[in-house]
């Protein structure tokens, strides 16, 4: 409540582009339930999917090229649940239309695509957030801030192994063509890097090597002088899957806590976008950071394929 005006701020109108599992399971429910948001519409490449998701959350469906323009017209901001290289040019389009953007990671799988997004955001002066889950889940966001404040870290280890492509897996996310093509480096790599970089500093040197199936191993040297090792993959046996992130330094050892699911974290990302819109102060996990993540992942992919 604005005590001076005596009125409640209008909700932020956010449209959703995408109708796949991520949109259905995380983004649409989070946006529809958020008290400070009006879900202004859902756009999908398939009209029937857009209709179904929009109906489920009491909003309007859009499809086709003209539907994108119509959704942008009806929105203050847009959220993306699309493959990265479909997302990037649409994010540029949205920013140029003056709409704030809430992107999924990775922003793009090419440096050119990610740079175009960051440039469009800067030129338009709109707010941007890149949804790296652990930066916005309350439990892990607080833990990252705590470790950043503690400092004195000597080394770190991050291991993010999924069993998406393991024998017997029934996950609907395994049907994603871009995820199958790019593997764990691109799907879960942004999560690990988004934790390590704010605590240890930017990556000054990177070495990458392939492991079994889609697994990639990274060795990183950070601007603080600390080093870290990272293991990423989506094809681990079920018994080997899991997430572990650990820092070791002057004050001992710190291990990342668990978190309460992606929907809660996405609500945190929406809150961060709204705060950036309100204050004009860029968030650390914005389009510029998304561009940098893509630069690091391209470098790692290039090395691992040699």
Secondary structure, 3 states (H helix, E strand, C coil): CECCCCECCCCEEEEEECCCHHHHHHHHHHHHHCCCEEEEEEECCCHHHHHHHHHHCCCCEECHHHHHHHHHHCCCEEEECCCHHHHHHHHHHHHHCCCEEEEECCCCCCHHHHHHHHHHHHHHCCCEEEECHHHHCHHHHHHHHHHHHHCCEEEEEEEEECCCCCCCCCCHHHHCHHHHHHHHHHHCHHHHHHHHHHHHCCEEEEEEEECCCCCEEEEEEECCCCEEEEEEECCCCHHHCEEEEEEEECCEEEECCCCCHHHHHHHHHHHHHHHHHHHCCCCCCCHHHHHHHHHHHHHHHHHHHC
